[in-house]
């Protein structure tokens, strides 16, 4: 008869590592909570489009790797912002634009 293989019980080690990960996750979430709260307040008060930073224009993207890089000093390389449609204003939660 063949001898049954011995059981390698790593469950205690697995549970300890999971507990350490949980403790670190809780600690991390407590540390970043004030930053998340500040970010939410800033976003709520912000009226400028985040994509174009309120300018209404964004640099064109490259069509492929061989395409020339957009030149910020060339007015032809700037496109109307697709998020705010050139207004520079952030969209409200209702889907309309402020301003």
Secondary structure by P-SEA (a helix, b strand, c coil): cccccccccaaaaaaaaaaaaaaaaaaaaaaaaaaaaaaaaaaaacccccccccccccccccccccccccccccccccccccccccccbbbcccccccc
